[in-house]
Amino acid sequence: MIRITSASVLAIAATLASPALAQEQAQAEDSGGIAQIVVTAQKRAENVQDVPIAISAFSAGALQERGVSDVAQLSNIAPNVTLDAGTPFSGSSAVLSAFIRGIGANDFAFNIDPGVGVYLDGVYLARSVGANQDLPDVERVEVLKGPQGTLFGRNTIGGAISIVTHTPGDTFALKGDVTTGSFKLINVRATADIPITDGLSSSVSVAVKNRDGYVKRIPFPGVTQFNNPPVTAYRAAGYNNIGYGTEGGDNTWNLRGKLNWDNGGRLRVMVSGDYSNIDQSQIANTLLKTVPFVFAGTYNCAIAGIASDPSCGAGPPALAYIPGIGGQNSIVDIPTLFGANVDADPNNNRVPYDDRFITNDIDTSYATGNNYSKLRSYGGAATVSFDLSDDIELKSITAYRELHWNSGMDLDGSPLNFLHTSFTMNQWQFSQELQLLGSAMDKKLNYVLGAYFFKEAGDLHDYVTFAEGLLQVDGPNDLATKNYAFFGQIDYRVSDLIGITVGGRYTRENKTFEGFQSDRNGLTYKILNQIGVPECASITPISDACRIAAGFPNAGQPLRYYVAGTQRKSFSDFSPKVGIQLHPKDDVMIYGSWSKGYKTGGWTTRLSNPLPYAPDFNEEKATTVELGVKSSLLDRHLQLNASVFSTKYKGIQLNFQQGVSPVIQNAGNATIKGFEVELEAAPGGGFTVTGSVGHLDATYDDVLPGAQVAPSSGVFGASGVVAGATLPKTPRWKFNISPRFKADLGSKGSITILADYTHTTSLKNDTEGYFLLTRGATDILNASVQYKAPENWSLTFGGTNLTDERYLVTGQAQFAGGQAYGTYSRPREWYARLGFEF
């Protein structure tokens, strides 16, 4: 149990020089103090120090100085926040795994909603695919911590990340930069403000990024001596970048345009559009361990001609590999493998799958399969504001977005087709939000009332090849969501000392789903045929009697795991918030709040065995009590923000590895306690220092019987999922400190030197807490030196991960499939950036 007083929080803060709000590093010109930053966390523009929410807000200047170019890179400089570029087997660094205060989601599937909401100019991005946004033209990024259900809605149970892009100026301006660096990096960004007429201005932003990957694919010695079917022998979403090359590379470009109408009258209109194209190699993948269990053992015994052996896993290996279902429900089968390495023909020999494919270098791989991720996402929005009076504003935000994704990944780290995944996803969404913002009683009373409508639909198609086609998953799924909500919040300053906040949001949501996942190789029928089940004495074609004996639910569709028909679920929720603020002096606010949030439920879409029903999961909920302080001291030369909180987290949705299938289910309940301290100091003389400290104690209170995973030891040991175990992606401590020195050279410009150090304790990368996938404690050091000339250009030299700390960002223990694998962080890198501004 954590016992923390506000005095101890202040004491901790005073020992750190830290960035609770990583505000703009520039000092206020007049006094050398800390510059203010304006946020819209409560749907209206406010000084971040006046908002009774724990927020880390980062300006464009602060992001550039610290080398942050996408959302995931905020992770090191925001306390109690874990943001990773990529999830297990997603193949793309554009997929965001986001956790705030121990709550989030670590998957990309369409059926799984994020636990941290990402907003682009007020528009919710419903999918984790594409949520790791590049940040080429931002004004600021706001990270809101704790449930934000009242003003932001469902799926912000952990918090929200709000990206606010550049607003067009009313005079012509051009700014940008060109960056080169490690792995042949070329990154070009530019934003132009173009006035059109009085009251109408526009802006155009473009960014292009290209770099090689950091994991190199190398030939496996002697592989040409073995027979191996090509990747194209198996169904996949596509066949791209097959063979050798690198993994973890980038090739992206994005474009954004805005039109802004504001002539000083009552009506203001902002219209924006953006397009992003990502054509990259798969996220870097390293084979950690092979496992001689079900599939790997079966395959290895089969090629050796062993008909029955306990080491061969489940079922006789020779029988499992006999091909030939035939008929309209099958595809071309793999060749018979039994005895391939011991028959009279050396030309059909197969290489076994085992630890020989571990290269002992995390930056090399023997993989030869698909190696790509292609993502197109685009959208448009119109924000219309109209002043009904001097104190009342009506705002409308209308938006439409689409994404189209195709990704293919070789996960087995070998020239075999042992674990290959590929996906297509198509999604569209429409949202309409209305807000009534106003103030009364000489601005002592501020309020926001609103209504929200959201609709999305699309499909996700999974293709997975296991063990040279022993199991060939073909999984198209169709999903749709319709959501509406009504919300409101009132902030009333009772007196100079006391303020109160009361708010709530009612949400109603309807979801539909139909799953079509099947095994194109008909493994179940082959096994039943060979072990002598009478109904399956012949499987060419598959009789209805055999289908029933095998447990497949759909007549006429003997390979389909899912029951036919559209599944439907409805959810409703009321998320309230109550808060109180004390203002003992103008620059100090003490606040307390009680708030709720929820994350919607859905269905598990990944099956590898038939079921007579569509397995689903229910919503999860969080209730948080928080106490905090925000202060600007010493004439704004010292800024201290701190908060302590306790969250009751119920119905936790987690991915569990069941056989070869990652299955989402409700695990149980947890209590999360912790604190954050953020501080910025500007003592003068060009010197500033920022940093943060975050602490989390996040453990299960109880775990549902079907979700319990017992702790185990050994090579394949895990910390387990039991009462008292820690939650995934939740380090106990995170500490960041960033000293900055700016030397004014007068008419010759200025030099800025910045260092950024983050220490994070270890965390679990997966639900079960397998030790193979654990992320150890890390110490990350970045640094840069910038010369800014008086002629509006600058030159920056910097390095990231200077200590060359390598840790697992994500991974999976696919033991039934035969391996554990993961993605390591990027190595030490350098960069040089030329910036310009006119």
TORLO-15033 format. One line per field, with one value per residue (C-alpha): residue in three letters; chain; x, y, z. Coordinates in steps of 0.25 Angstrom, whole numbers. Layout:
<sites>
r = ALA|...;
c = A|...;
east = X|...;
north = Y|...;
up = Z|...;
</sites>
This chain:
<sites>
r = MET|ILE|ARG|ILE|THR|SER|ALA|SER|VAL|LEU|ALA|ILE|ALA|ALA|THR|LEU|ALA|SER|PRO|ALA|LEU|ALA|GLN|GLU|GLN|ALA|GLN|ALA|GLU|ASP|SER|GLY|GLY|ILE|ALA|GLN|ILE|VAL|VAL|THR|ALA|GLN|LYS|ARG|ALA|GLU|ASN|VAL|GLN|ASP|VAL|PRO|ILE|ALA|ILE|SER|ALA|PHE|SER|ALA|GLY|ALA|LEU|GLN|GLU|ARG|GLY|VAL|SER|ASP|VAL|ALA|GLN|LEU|SER|ASN|ILE|ALA|PRO|ASN|VAL|THR|LEU|ASP|ALA|GLY|THR|PRO|PHE|SER|GLY|SER|SER|ALA|VAL|LEU|SER|ALA|PHE|ILE|ARG|GLY|ILE|GLY|ALA|ASN|ASP|PHE|ALA|PHE|ASN|ILE|ASP|PRO|GLY|VAL|GLY|VAL|TYR|LEU|ASP|GLY|VAL|TYR|LEU|ALA|ARG|SER|VAL|GLY|ALA|ASN|GLN|ASP|LEU|PRO|ASP|VAL|GLU|ARG|VAL|GLU|VAL|LEU|LYS|GLY|PRO|GLN|GLY|THR|LEU|PHE|GLY|ARG|ASN|THR|ILE|GLY|GLY|ALA|ILE|SER|ILE|VAL|THR|HIS|THR|PRO|GLY|ASP|THR|PHE|ALA|LEU|LYS|GLY|ASP|VAL|THR|THR|GLY|SER|PHE|LYS|LEU|ILE|ASN|VAL|ARG|ALA|THR|ALA|ASP|ILE|PRO|ILE|THR|ASP|GLY|LEU|SER|SER|SER|VAL|SER|VAL|ALA|VAL|LYS|ASN|ARG|ASP|GLY|TYR|VAL|LYS|ARG|ILE|PRO|PHE|PRO|GLY|VAL|THR|GLN|PHE|ASN|ASN|PRO|PRO|VAL|THR|ALA|TYR|ARG|ALA|ALA|GLY|TYR|ASN|ASN|ILE|GLY|TYR|GLY|THR|GLU|GLY|GLY|ASP|ASN|THR|TRP|ASN|LEU|ARG|GLY|LYS|LEU|ASN|TRP|ASP|ASN|GLY|GLY|ARG|LEU|ARG|VAL|MET|VAL|SER|GLY|ASP|TYR|SER|ASN|ILE|ASP|GLN|SER|GLN|ILE|ALA|ASN|THR|LEU|LEU|LYS|THR|VAL|PRO|PHE|VAL|PHE|ALA|GLY|THR|TYR|ASN|CYS|ALA|ILE|ALA|GLY|ILE|ALA|SER|ASP|PRO|SER|CYS|GLY|ALA|GLY|PRO|PRO|ALA|LEU|ALA|TYR|ILE|PRO|GLY|ILE|GLY|GLY|GLN|ASN|SER|ILE|VAL|ASP|ILE|PRO|THR|LEU|PHE|GLY|ALA|ASN|VAL|ASP|ALA|ASP|PRO|ASN|ASN|ASN|ARG|VAL|PRO|TYR|ASP|ASP|ARG|PHE|ILE|THR|ASN|ASP|ILE|ASP|THR|SER|TYR|ALA|THR|GLY|ASN|ASN|TYR|SER|LYS|LEU|ARG|SER|TYR|GLY|GLY|ALA|ALA|THR|VAL|SER|PHE|ASP|LEU|SER|ASP|ASP|ILE|GLU|LEU|LYS|SER|ILE|THR|ALA|TYR|ARG|GLU|LEU|HIS|TRP|ASN|SER|GLY|MET|ASP|LEU|ASP|GLY|SER|PRO|LEU|ASN|PHE|LEU|HIS|THR|SER|PHE|THR|MET|ASN|GLN|TRP|GLN|PHE|SER|GLN|GLU|LEU|GLN|LEU|LEU|GLY|SER|ALA|MET|ASP|LYS|LYS|LEU|ASN|TYR|VAL|LEU|GLY|ALA|TYR|PHE|PHE|LYS|GLU|ALA|GLY|ASP|LEU|HIS|ASP|TYR|VAL|THR|PHE|ALA|GLU|GLY|LEU|LEU|GLN|VAL|ASP|GLY|PRO|ASN|ASP|LEU|ALA|THR|LYS|ASN|TYR|ALA|PHE|PHE|GLY|GLN|ILE|ASP|TYR|ARG|VAL|SER|ASP|LEU|ILE|GLY|ILE|THR|VAL|GLY|GLY|ARG|TYR|THR|ARG|GLU|ASN|LYS|THR|PHE|GLU|GLY|PHE|GLN|SER|ASP|ARG|ASN|GLY|LEU|THR|TYR|LYS|ILE|LEU|ASN|GLN|ILE|GLY|VAL|PRO|GLU|CYS|ALA|SER|ILE|THR|PRO|ILE|SER|ASP|ALA|CYS|ARG|ILE|ALA|ALA|GLY|PHE|PRO|ASN|ALA|GLY|GLN|PRO|LEU|ARG|TYR|TYR|VAL|ALA|GLY|THR|GLN|ARG|LYS|SER|PHE|SER|ASP|PHE|SER|PRO|LYS|VAL|GLY|ILE|GLN|LEU|HIS|PRO|LYS|ASP|ASP|VAL|MET|ILE|TYR|GLY|SER|TRP|SER|LYS|GLY|TYR|LYS|THR|GLY|GLY|TRP|THR|THR|ARG|LEU|SER|ASN|PRO|LEU|PRO|TYR|ALA|PRO|ASP|PHE|ASN|GLU|GLU|LYS|ALA|THR|THR|VAL|GLU|LEU|GLY|VAL|LYS|SER|SER|LEU|LEU|ASP|ARG|HIS|LEU|GLN|LEU|ASN|ALA|SER|VAL|PHE|SER|THR|LYS|TYR|LYS|GLY|ILE|GLN|LEU|ASN|PHE|GLN|GLN|GLY|VAL|SER|PRO|VAL|ILE|GLN|ASN|ALA|GLY|ASN|ALA|THR|ILE|LYS|GLY|PHE|GLU|VAL|GLU|LEU|GLU|ALA|ALA|PRO|GLY|GLY|GLY|PHE|THR|VAL|THR|GLY|SER|VAL|GLY|HIS|LEU|ASP|ALA|THR|TYR|ASP|ASP|VAL|LEU|PRO|GLY|ALA|GLN|VAL|ALA|PRO|SER|SER|GLY|VAL|PHE|GLY|ALA|SER|GLY|VAL|VAL|ALA|GLY|ALA|THR|LEU|PRO|LYS|THR|PRO|ARG|TRP|LYS|PHE|ASN|ILE|SER|PRO|ARG|PHE|LYS|ALA|ASP|LEU|GLY|SER|LYS|GLY|SER|ILE|THR|ILE|LEU|ALA|ASP|TYR|THR|HIS|THR|THR|SER|LEU|LYS|ASN|ASP|THR|GLU|GLY|TYR|PHE|LEU|LEU|THR|ARG|GLY|ALA|THR|ASP|ILE|LEU|ASN|ALA|SER|VAL|GLN|TYR|LYS|ALA|PRO|GLU|ASN|TRP|SER|LEU|THR|PHE|GLY|GLY|THR|ASN|LEU|THR|ASP|GLU|ARG|TYR|LEU|VAL|THR|GLY|GLN|ALA|GLN|PHE|ALA|GLY|GLY|GLN|ALA|TYR|GLY|THR|TYR|SER|ARG|PRO|ARG|GLU|TRP|TYR|ALA|ARG|LEU|GLY|PHE|GLU|PHE;
c = A|A|A|A|A|A|A|A|A|A|A|A|A|A|A|A|A|A|A|A|A|A|A|A|A|A|A|A|A|A|A|A|A|A|A|A|A|A|A|A|A|A|A|A|A|A|A|A|A|A|A|A|A|A|A|A|A|A|A|A|A|A|A|A|A|A|A|A|A|A|A|A|A|A|A|A|A|A|A|A|A|A|A|A|A|A|A|A|A|A|A|A|A|A|A|A|A|A|A|A|A|A|A|A|A|A|A|A|A|A|A|A|A|A|A|A|A|A|A|A|A|A|A|A|A|A|A|A|A|A|A|A|A|A|A|A|A|A|A|A|A|A|A|A|A|A|A|A|A|A|A|A|A|A|A|A|A|A|A|A|A|A|A|A|A|A|A|A|A|A|A|A|A|A|A|A|A|A|A|A|A|A|A|A|A|A|A|A|A|A|A|A|A|A|A|A|A|A|A|A|A|A|A|A|A|A|A|A|A|A|A|A|A|A|A|A|A|A|A|A|A|A|A|A|A|A|A|A|A|A|A|A|A|A|A|A|A|A|A|A|A|A|A|A|A|A|A|A|A|A|A|A|A|A|A|A|A|A|A|A|A|A|A|A|A|A|A|A|A|A|A|A|A|A|A|A|A|A|A|A|A|A|A|A|A|A|A|A|A|A|A|A|A|A|A|A|A|A|A|A|A|A|A|A|A|A|A|A|A|A|A|A|A|A|A|A|A|A|A|A|A|A|A|A|A|A|A|A|A|A|A|A|A|A|A|A|A|A|A|A|A|A|A|A|A|A|A|A|A|A|A|A|A|A|A|A|A|A|A|A|A|A|A|A|A|A|A|A|A|A|A|A|A|A|A|A|A|A|A|A|A|A|A|A|A|A|A|A|A|A|A|A|A|A|A|A|A|A|A|A|A|A|A|A|A|A|A|A|A|A|A|A|A|A|A|A|A|A|A|A|A|A|A|A|A|A|A|A|A|A|A|A|A|A|A|A|A|A|A|A|A|A|A|A|A|A|A|A|A|A|A|A|A|A|A|A|A|A|A|A|A|A|A|A|A|A|A|A|A|A|A|A|A|A|A|A|A|A|A|A|A|A|A|A|A|A|A|A|A|A|A|A|A|A|A|A|A|A|A|A|A|A|A|A|A|A|A|A|A|A|A|A|A|A|A|A|A|A|A|A|A|A|A|A|A|A|A|A|A|A|A|A|A|A|A|A|A|A|A|A|A|A|A|A|A|A|A|A|A|A|A|A|A|A|A|A|A|A|A|A|A|A|A|A|A|A|A|A|A|A|A|A|A|A|A|A|A|A|A|A|A|A|A|A|A|A|A|A|A|A|A|A|A|A|A|A|A|A|A|A|A|A|A|A|A|A|A|A|A|A|A|A|A|A|A|A|A|A|A|A|A|A|A|A|A|A|A|A|A|A|A|A|A|A|A|A|A|A|A|A|A|A|A|A|A|A|A|A|A|A|A|A|A|A|A|A|A|A|A|A|A|A|A|A|A|A|A|A|A|A|A|A|A|A|A|A|A|A|A|A|A|A|A|A|A|A|A|A|A|A|A|A|A|A|A|A|A|A|A|A|A|A|A|A|A|A|A|A|A|A|A|A|A|A|A|A|A|A|A|A|A|A|A|A|A|A|A|A|A|A|A|A|A|A|A|A|A|A|A|A|A|A|A|A|A|A|A|A|A|A|A|A|A|A|A|A|A|A|A|A|A|A|A|A|A|A|A|A|A|A|A|A|A|A|A|A|A|A|A|A|A|A|A|A|A|A|A|A|A|A|A|A|A|A|A|A|A|A|A|A|A|A|A|A|A|A|A|A|A|A|A|A|A|A|A|A|A|A|A|A|A|A|A|A|A|A|A|A|A|A|A|A|A|A|A|A|A|A;
east = 0|5|4|8|5|4|16|25|21|26|38|41|38|48|59|57|57|46|36|22|17|29|25|32|47|48|48|38|45|42|47|54|43|36|26|12|5|-9|-17|-31|-33|-46|-51|-47|-34|-27|-14|-10|-7|-21|-27|-30|-25|-11|-6|8|7|18|20|26|39|41|38|48|59|57|56|42|36|24|15|22|34|27|28|41|38|24|22|14|12|17|16|22|23|17|9|12|12|6|18|16|22|10|2|2|2|-2|-3|-5|-5|-5|-18|-17|-17|-6|-13|-17|-29|-42|-49|-40|-42|-31|-31|-24|-31|-23|-29|-25|-30|-41|-45|-44|-35|-43|-32|-18|-13|-8|-10|6|4|16|17|23|14|8|6|6|2|-6|-5|-17|-16|-27|-41|-46|-59|-67|-62|-55|-63|-62|-48|-41|-41|-26|-25|-25|-14|-18|-10|-13|-7|-2|-12|-10|-5|-10|4|13|22|31|38|44|56|64|70|80|86|88|83|83|72|66|55|49|38|32|20|16|5|-1|-11|-22|-31|-35|-40|-36|-23|-17|-6|1|10|18|27|36|44|53|63|68|65|74|72|79|74|85|86|85|98|94|80|81|83|69|55|47|33|33|25|15|11|2|-9|-5|-10|1|15|25|40|42|56|68|69|66|55|51|52|43|38|27|21|9|2|-7|-15|-24|-33|-36|-47|-47|-50|-52|-67|-76|-73|-60|-58|-46|-46|-34|-30|-18|-13|-2|5|14|22|32|38|33|36|49|48|58|56|58|55|50|41|40|25|13|16|31|32|21|29|43|38|30|42|50|40|36|21|19|28|24|34|25|14|-1|-5|3|12|11|-4|-4|4|-4|-10|-22|-36|-39|-53|-57|-54|-39|-26|-14|-8|7|15|15|26|26|40|45|59|60|55|63|62|72|65|53|60|55|63|58|52|60|70|80|72|76|87|92|92|79|81|82|71|71|56|53|38|29|35|26|15|7|-3|-11|-19|-27|-38|-44|-51|-59|-59|-70|-71|-82|-83|-97|-93|-81|-81|-87|-81|-87|-77|-78|-67|-71|-60|-59|-46|-42|-30|-25|-15|-7|4|12|23|32|33|40|54|57|56|44|30|28|21|17|6|-1|-13|-22|-31|-40|-48|-56|-62|-71|-73|-81|-79|-87|-82|-89|-78|-81|-78|-87|-86|-74|-67|-68|-77|-72|-79|-79|-91|-90|-95|-87|-89|-79|-80|-70|-69|-59|-52|-39|-34|-24|-15|-6|3|8|19|20|4|1|-9|-13|-22|-31|-39|-48|-56|-66|-69|-77|-80|-90|-89|-96|-94|-98|-88|-87|-78|-79|-68|-72|-63|-70|-60|-46|-42|-51|-56|-64|-66|-78|-79|-84|-86|-96|-92|-100|-93|-97|-87|-88|-79|-78|-66|-62|-49|-45|-33|-31|-23|-34|-24|-36|-42|-29|-26|-40|-38|-25|-29|-41|-53|-64|-71|-58|-54|-54|-51|-52|-62|-65|-78|-88|-87|-71|-74|-83|-73|-62|-70|-71|-84|-88|-95|-89|-76|-68|-55|-62|-59|-69|-84|-91|-99|-97|-94|-99|-96|-100|-94|-98|-90|-91|-77|-78|-67|-67|-56|-52|-41|-34|-27|-19|-12|-12|-1|-5|-16|-19|-29|-37|-45|-54|-56|-60|-58|-61|-55|-65|-66|-66|-63|-51|-48|-36|-40|-32|-43|-58|-68|-83|-84|-76|-67|-69|-64|-70|-66|-56|-58|-49|-52|-41|-39|-28|-21|-12|-5|-1|8|16|26|37|32|30|44|39|28|23|12|9|-2|-5|-17|-23|-31|-41|-40|-51|-53|-39|-38|-25|-19|-17|-9|-18|-11|-7|-18|-17|-30|-36|-44|-48|-37|-42|-40|-28|-24|-15|-8|3|8|14|23|27|35|42|52|58|69|74|87|81|80|67|64|52|49|38|37|25|22|12|7|-2|-6|-18|-28|-35|-34|-45|-43|-42|-32|-22|-8|1|15|26|41|51|54|39|35|26|21|7|-7|-11|-16|-4|3|6|-1|6|13|14|27|28|37|40|50|54|63|66|76|77|87|85|97|93|103|97|98|104|92|91|95|86|91|81|82|71|72|61|62|50|49|46|32|24|22|11|-1|6|19|28|42|47|39|41|47|58|61|66|75|73|81|79|86|87|95|88|93|83|87|81|78|66|73|79|88|86|95|89|89|78|80|95|97|92|82|75|61|49|38|28|28|20|22|16|20|10|14|29|36|37|41|41|45|57|58|66|81|90|87|92|85|88|77|77|65|60|49|44;
north = 0|14|24|38|52|64|69|57|59|73|69|59|70|79|69|68|78|72|74|72|79|79|93|101|102|117|127|138|150|160|153|140|132|120|123|119|109|109|96|91|80|85|89|103|110|111|113|98|103|106|93|83|71|64|68|67|78|79|90|89|95|86|74|78|81|67|60|55|53|43|40|28|36|44|32|35|49|47|41|28|27|16|18|7|8|-6|-18|-33|-38|-24|-22|-7|4|13|4|10|2|13|11|23|20|5|5|3|-8|-15|-20|-15|-24|-17|-23|-17|-3|6|9|23|32|39|52|59|74|69|57|43|33|20|10|8|5|19|25|26|40|47|61|70|82|82|94|85|71|69|56|56|45|38|35|46|40|53|61|52|39|24|18|29|20|22|36|44|49|62|66|80|84|97|108|117|131|143|147|139|130|117|108|95|86|75|64|53|43|28|17|27|35|47|54|67|75|89|97|109|120|126|138|138|150|158|148|136|129|115|106|94|84|73|63|52|42|30|22|7|-3|-7|-22|-28|-41|-51|-64|-77|-85|-97|-94|-97|-112|-113|-113|-101|-97|-82|-72|-71|-85|-80|-70|-56|-42|-39|-43|-32|-30|-45|-49|-42|-27|-20|-19|-6|4|15|21|31|44|52|65|74|86|96|108|117|128|138|153|157|154|144|133|125|113|104|93|83|71|61|49|40|29|19|8|2|-11|-19|-15|-21|-35|-44|-59|-61|-76|-88|-97|-112|-113|-115|-110|-110|-123|-129|-124|-128|-142|-143|-140|-150|-161|-162|-167|-165|-159|-151|-140|-138|-131|-134|-144|-153|-145|-153|-153|-138|-135|-144|-135|-135|-130|-126|-120|-105|-103|-105|-99|-106|-115|-115|-127|-139|-137|-150|-157|-146|-146|-161|-166|-170|-156|-145|-134|-133|-132|-121|-113|-115|-103|-101|-92|-92|-80|-72|-63|-58|-44|-36|-28|-40|-50|-62|-58|-58|-56|-44|-31|-20|-11|-1|8|19|28|41|50|63|72|85|92|104|113|124|134|134|145|151|139|128|120|109|100|88|78|69|59|47|38|25|16|4|-5|-17|-23|-36|-41|-53|-56|-69|-63|-74|-78|-87|-83|-86|-74|-63|-53|-43|-34|-25|-15|-5|5|18|26|38|47|59|67|79|88|100|107|119|127|135|142|151|138|131|121|113|102|93|85|75|64|54|44|34|23|13|1|-8|-21|-28|-40|-49|-59|-68|-79|-89|-100|-100|-100|-110|-99|-88|-78|-70|-60|-49|-41|-30|-20|-8|2|13|22|34|42|55|62|74|80|92|99|109|119|120|130|134|122|111|105|93|84|75|68|55|48|38|28|18|9|-2|-12|-23|-34|-46|-55|-64|-69|-83|-93|-94|-107|-115|-120|-124|-133|-139|-143|-149|-156|-163|-166|-174|-165|-173|-160|-155|-168|-160|-145|-143|-137|-134|-140|-132|-144|-142|-127|-129|-139|-129|-118|-108|-100|-97|-106|-104|-97|-109|-100|-88|-87|-77|-78|-71|-59|-45|-43|-31|-25|-12|-4|8|16|29|34|45|55|63|72|83|93|102|115|120|129|134|124|112|102|90|81|68|60|47|42|30|24|12|4|-3|-18|-27|-41|-49|-51|-60|-75|-87|-97|-97|-92|-93|-78|-65|-63|-49|-40|-29|-14|-10|2|11|20|29|38|49|60|69|83|92|104|115|121|131|140|128|123|110|102|90|81|68|58|45|36|23|15|3|-4|-14|-24|-23|-27|-34|-43|-57|-67|-80|-90|-82|-72|-58|-58|-45|-47|-40|-44|-38|-26|-18|-6|4|15|24|39|48|60|70|82|92|102|114|120|130|131|123|111|103|89|80|66|57|45|35|23|12|1|-7|-21|-30|-31|-43|-51|-59|-74|-75|-64|-69|-72|-79|-73|-82|-83|-88|-84|-82|-77|-65|-56|-61|-55|-56|-47|-39|-40|-27|-22|-22|-9|-3|0|3|16|25|37|48|60|69|81|92|103|114|124|137|141|155|158|145|137|126|112|103|90|80|66|57|45|35|23|13|1|-13|-16|-28|-27|-37|-42|-55|-48|-58|-55|-56|-44|-36|-22|-19|-6|4|17|25|37|47|60|71|84|95|107|117|128|142|140|130|117|107|95|84|72|61|47|37|26|29|18|8|2|-9|-14|-22|-12|-23|-38|-51|-65|-73|-86|-95|-89|-92|-79|-67|-54|-39|-25|-18|-3|5|5|18|28|41|52|66|76|89|97|110|120|132;
up = 0|-4|7|2|7|-1|7|3|-11|-10|-4|-15|-25|-19|-20|-35|-46|-54|-66|-61|-73|-82|-86|-96|-92|-96|-85|-84|-90|-79|-67|-71|-65|-70|-82|-80|-89|-93|-94|-98|-88|-84|-98|-96|-96|-82|-76|-73|-59|-57|-61|-50|-58|-58|-71|-78|-89|-100|-109|-123|-119|-107|-116|-126|-116|-110|-123|-122|-136|-133|-122|-116|-114|-103|-94|-88|-84|-78|-64|-63|-78|-87|-102|-111|-126|-130|-123|-125|-139|-144|-153|-153|-144|-148|-138|-124|-111|-101|-86|-76|-61|-64|-73|-88|-99|-106|-119|-133|-136|-140|-129|-118|-115|-109|-94|-97|-107|-117|-123|-135|-135|-126|-135|-129|-136|-133|-137|-131|-145|-150|-136|-135|-142|-148|-142|-153|-151|-137|-128|-116|-110|-98|-90|-80|-69|-62|-67|-77|-79|-76|-87|-97|-95|-96|-98|-90|-78|-76|-82|-94|-104|-111|-123|-127|-141|-146|-148|-161|-159|-165|-171|-181|-173|-177|-167|-167|-166|-173|-164|-167|-158|-155|-165|-177|-170|-179|-172|-179|-173|-177|-173|-181|-176|-188|-186|-197|-193|-181|-171|-179|-178|-181|-178|-184|-177|-184|-178|-184|-176|-181|-174|-175|-164|-153|-153|-165|-171|-174|-181|-172|-175|-184|-186|-201|-197|-193|-200|-195|-202|-206|-197|-209|-207|-195|-194|-190|-190|-201|-204|-203|-200|-199|-196|-191|-187|-174|-164|-156|-167|-171|-184|-181|-186|-181|-185|-177|-182|-174|-178|-166|-167|-156|-159|-145|-146|-139|-149|-150|-159|-159|-170|-171|-178|-177|-184|-179|-187|-180|-188|-178|-175|-164|-149|-146|-141|-133|-130|-115|-114|-121|-114|-117|-113|-122|-136|-135|-129|-139|-151|-146|-143|-156|-165|-157|-160|-145|-145|-130|-119|-107|-111|-124|-117|-119|-129|-138|-147|-159|-159|-157|-169|-179|-190|-198|-193|-207|-212|-212|-197|-199|-205|-210|-199|-195|-199|-190|-180|-173|-174|-184|-177|-176|-190|-202|-208|-203|-211|-202|-189|-180|-169|-155|-147|-134|-128|-140|-145|-133|-138|-125|-130|-128|-140|-150|-154|-163|-168|-183|-183|-184|-179|-181|-176|-185|-179|-185|-176|-179|-174|-173|-163|-162|-149|-148|-137|-135|-124|-119|-110|-103|-93|-101|-113|-121|-128|-138|-141|-153|-158|-167|-167|-174|-173|-182|-177|-182|-174|-175|-165|-164|-149|-148|-151|-161|-176|-173|-174|-159|-154|-164|-161|-171|-170|-177|-170|-176|-167|-168|-158|-157|-145|-141|-128|-124|-112|-105|-97|-88|-76|-66|-53|-58|-63|-49|-55|-68|-75|-86|-91|-103|-112|-120|-131|-136|-146|-152|-160|-167|-167|-163|-170|-163|-170|-162|-167|-156|-157|-173|-174|-163|-159|-169|-162|-172|-164|-170|-160|-161|-150|-148|-137|-135|-123|-117|-105|-97|-88|-79|-69|-60|-53|-43|-35|-22|-16|-18|-10|-14|-28|-31|-44|-47|-60|-66|-79|-84|-95|-103|-112|-122|-128|-139|-143|-152|-152|-164|-158|-163|-165|-180|-178|-170|-160|-150|-161|-165|-151|-149|-162|-158|-143|-148|-145|-153|-158|-164|-171|-184|-184|-199|-198|-184|-180|-171|-161|-161|-159|-147|-141|-142|-135|-147|-146|-160|-170|-184|-178|-172|-170|-163|-148|-145|-144|-156|-154|-149|-134|-127|-114|-107|-96|-88|-78|-69|-66|-55|-50|-37|-33|-24|-25|-14|-18|-6|-15|-30|-35|-26|-28|-20|-26|-23|-32|-33|-47|-55|-69|-77|-89|-98|-99|-112|-117|-118|-133|-133|-132|-136|-132|-135|-125|-125|-121|-123|-111|-105|-94|-86|-83|-73|-64|-55|-43|-39|-27|-29|-21|-28|-27|-38|-35|-41|-31|-30|-41|-50|-49|-42|-46|-38|-41|-34|-32|-24|-29|-26|-37|-36|-49|-52|-63|-69|-83|-87|-98|-93|-101|-103|-111|-124|-122|-115|-108|-102|-89|-76|-66|-53|-44|-40|-31|-37|-27|-30|-32|-41|-39|-50|-48|-57|-52|-58|-49|-59|-67|-79|-70|-69|-64|-65|-61|-55|-46|-47|-38|-40|-31|-40|-36|-38|-26|-32|-45|-51|-51|-66|-67|-56|-60|-49|-47|-52|-53|-63|-77|-80|-67|-64|-53|-56|-55|-40|-29|-25|-39|-46|-58|-72|-78|-64|-59|-44|-45|-56|-54|-65|-64|-75|-72|-83|-85|-95|-98|-104|-114|-117|-132|-135|-130|-119|-115|-107|-101|-96|-89|-86|-77|-74|-64|-64|-56|-62|-67|-73|-88|-89|-80|-75|-71|-78|-74|-88|-92|-79|-82|-72|-65|-75|-75|-88|-91|-102|-104|-115|-118|-126|-132|-136|-145|-146|-160|-157|-159|-149|-148|-138|-136|-126|-122|-117|-108|-106|-96|-106|-97|-104|-98|-103|-108|-111|-113|-112|-106|-117|-110|-117|-131|-127|-123|-115|-122|-120|-125|-119|-117|-127|-125|-123|-134|-138|-146|-152|-155|-162|-159|-166|-163|-171;
</sites>
